[in-house]
Amino acid sequence: MDHPVEARGLVKRYGDIIAVDHVDLTVRAGDVYGYLGPNGAGKTTSLRMLLGLIRPTEGSARLFGRDPLLEGARALDGVGGFVEAPRFYPYLSGRTNLELCAAYDGDGAAERIDEVLDVVALRDRAKDKVSGYSHGMRQRLGIAGALLRAPRLLLLDEPATGLDPAGMRDMRALIRRLADGGMTVLLSSHLLAEVEELCDRVAIVRSGRVAYEGSLADLQRTATTSFLLRTSDDERAVQVCAGRRGLAEVRREAAGIRFSAGDEATGELSIALVEARVAIYALAPERATLEDLFFRLTEGEEAGEGGASTTAARAGEGGASTTAARADDAAPEPVAEPA
C-alpha cells in the first residue's frame, strides 16, 4: 500500500532564499510523526507543498500515492488538517462554521458534526459565536473541521502554539486519542515536550534540510551515554579515570565526576576503583534528552555538515490556513478553502 505521505527531494526557493532544501519524508500508516524544528526552519512551507497549496521548485510529494499538483483536490481524499492556524467566521457560531465546512466536503460530513464536536469537547459551546472562543477552542474547532472528512491522515501545523499549559495538555490528549483510534498524524512542532510525548517517529529539520529522520528510540541510541560517579575519594577517582581506554570527557563537578563511556569501559572502571580502594557511592547513567539531541542537530557543528548553504526563512509562510478540499473537485492549482 502507498504510504500516507511521501516526499522526495522537495525544494522551495524564494529568490536567493532556500526555504526547503531537498527534504525526504516517509510517513507510514499508523505513525504519529513529528516534523520538528526551530521557527523558520521551513516546516510550514513543507506542509504547504505536501498539500499542493504551493508548487515545489524541485521534487515531488504524494499523499496515499497521489500527487496534489497532478490530481488537484482528488489527492486530498482521506486527508484533513490545517496549516498555520484554522480560520473561521467570527460572527457565526462554531456549529454554523462547521456546517459551512461540511457543505464544502459533502459525503455525509454534515451528519458527523455532533460527533466531531464531542471528540473535541466543544458540544456545550457549539452555539456560541467563534469571536468568544479562546485560542485553544479555535484550535480544537479547527481539528473538528478537519475530522468532518473522516480522514485517514491528519496534518497539524503547530497545533499547541499559543496555548496555555492546560490548553496544551488538552491538545496533546486529543491528538493521542485520535492516534490511538488508528489515525495517522503528521504533527509539525517546535515544542520538544509535545513531540516526545506524542510521536513515535520524527524528522528534525534545520535550515530547510532534514538532519535526522527515524524513530525517537533510534535517535537516542545514537547518543553517547554519560555517567555521574560519586565516590569516597573523588580526587583519587579522577586519577584512576585519567588515561583509561574507553573513557572520554572526564571532568570533576560539584555533583561528582562526569564522563562518557560504553558499558564495558564503565565496568572495567568499577573494578579499577575497587582495586584502588575507592568506594563507589553512585554510578548512574544519564541518557541524552531529546532537547540535547535536538540542539546538537540544529545548532551544533554536526548539523552544519552538508547543511543548507542559505539560512531558511519564513518567506511564503504567512497566515493562510487550509481545510482539506472536496475530493471530487479537481483543480490544477489547489487553493485554501474558507473555513
C-alpha positions, -999 to 999 in steps of 0.1 A, spaced: 0 0 0 11 36 -6 24 55 24 1 83 37 30 108 30 60 105 7 82 134 -2 113 131 -23 138 159 -29 114 187 -20 129 222 -27 113 256 -24 133 287 -33 122 323 -29 147 342 -49 181 336 -32 165 321 -1 162 283 2 132 277 25 132 239 20 163 221 8 159 186 -7 136 172 20 127 135 20 99 123 43 81 90 47 51 88 70 38 53 74 2 43 82 -4 45 119 25 68 126 23 98 149 51 116 130 67 147 144 82 172 120 104 190 144 125 221 140 130 257 152 108 285 140 118 295 105 132 260 96 108 255 67 82 233 83 51 252 72 65 256 37 70 218 35 34 212 47 20 235 20 39 217 -7 26 184 7 -10 196 4 -5 212 -30 -11 247 -18 23 259 -33 44 243 -60 78 229 -51 107 243 -70 120 208 -73 110 173 -61 77 156 -56 51 150 -28 24 123 -27 -5 116 -3 -15 79 -4 4 78 -37 -14 108 -53 3 140 -64 -18 170 -54 -3 190 -83 -14 165 -109 -47 153 -93 -58 185 -76 -83 182 -48 -88 145 -55 -53 139 -40 -67 152 -7 -93 124 -3 -88 110 32 -67 139 43 -76 166 68 -58 193 88 -47 229 88 -16 250 81 -6 278 104 -40 283 121 -76 275 113 -98 304 101 -134 308 109 -162 334 105 -160 351 140 -196 364 138 -210 329 133 -213 301 158 -189 271 160 -217 248 147 -226 271 118 -189 273 108 -188 235 108 -220 234 87 -203 255 61 -172 233 61 -195 202 58 -213 218 28 -179 220 10 -170 185 19 -203 167 13 -201 129 15 -221 128 48 -199 154 66 -229 172 80 -240 141 98 -207 140 116 -210 175 132 -222 163 166 -197 135 166 -167 157 160 -179 183 185 -179 156 211 -145 145 201 -130 180 206 -152 186 237 -170 217 222 -206 204 221 -216 227 250 -201 258 232 -212 249 197 -240 276 196 -216 304 208 -200 328 183 -164 319 175 -155 355 184 -160 345 220 -138 314 218 -104 312 234 -74 304 212 -74 268 224 -111 264 215 -104 278 180 -76 252 175 -99 224 186 -127 237 163 -101 236 135 -95 199 143 -132 193 143 -135 208 109 -107 185 96 -124 155 112 -156 161 93 -139 145 64 -133 113 84 -97 115 74 -71 87 75 -43 113 76 -44 144 98 -18 171 92 -14 197 120 9 227 119 19 238 154 -15 230 170 -4 238 205 13 271 198 0 300 218 -19 277 242 -17 279 280 -4 248 299 -39 235 303 -47 240 266 -15 223 256 -24 193 278 -59 191 263 -45 193 228 -20 165 234 -47 144 249 -69 149 219 -42 140 194 -33 110 214 -69 98 213 -71 102 176 -39 83 171 -50 56 194 -81 53 172 -59 44 142 -55 77 125 -21 87 110 -9 121 123 18 143 109 25 169 135 47 199 128 61 214 160 90 232 177 78 221 212 100 192 223 78 180 251 49 178 227 68 157 202 84 135 229 51 127 245 31 121 212 54 109 184 70 76 177 89 88 146 104 122 139 121 143 112 143 170 127 148 199 102 175 226 103 177 255 78 153 237 55 172 204 54 164 172 73 191 165 98 175 132 111 146 110 102 137 79 122 123 67 155 130 86 187 144 54 202 170 51 174 179 88 178 185 84 215 207 53 208 230 74 187 239 95 217 269 86 238 259 77 274 273 99 301 277 88 337 278 105 370 302 90 395 303 97 433 329 81 454 346 83 488 376 100 473 368 119 441 403 132 437 418 97 437 389 85 414 398 112 388 434 99 388 421 63 382 399 76 353 427 95 337 440 78 306 417 48 308 407 34 275 371 40 266 365 69 289 361 104 275 353 139 287 362 131 323 356 162 345 350 168 381 319 188 391 302 197 424 278 167 420 307 143 414 327 130 384 311 131 349 324 111 319 312 94 287 318 57 281 303 25 270 291 -3 293 323 -23 290 346 6 299 324 15 328 325 -20 342 363 -20 340 364 13 357 344 0 386 369 -29 391 398 -4 389 382 19 416 377 -11 440 413 -22 434 424 14 442 404 12 475 379 39 464 344 32 475 317 38 448 287 57 463 268 61 430 274 54 393 244 64 373 239 66 335 225 98 321 210 94 287 208 124 264 174 141 264 155 149 233 164 185 240 201 177 240 198 158 207 177 185 191 202 212 199 230 191 188 213 185 154 200 220 149 227 242 164 259 222 168 287 216 143 273 182 133 242 200 120 263 222 98 279 193 79 263 191 45 236 216 57 219 242 36 241 269 23 214 295 29 196 301 61 159 291 57 134 320 60 97 320 66 92 335 32 58 325 19 48 310 53 23 338 63 -11 332 77 -31 310 53 -49 280 66 -64 251 49 -93 227 54 -90 198 30 -109 204 -2 -137 183 -16 -124 151 -31 -145 154 -62 -134 189 -72 -102 187 -93 -80 218 -97 -45 221 -111 -37 248 -86 -54 239 -53 -62 268 -31 -73 271 6 -110 270 13 -126 293 37 -131 276 70 
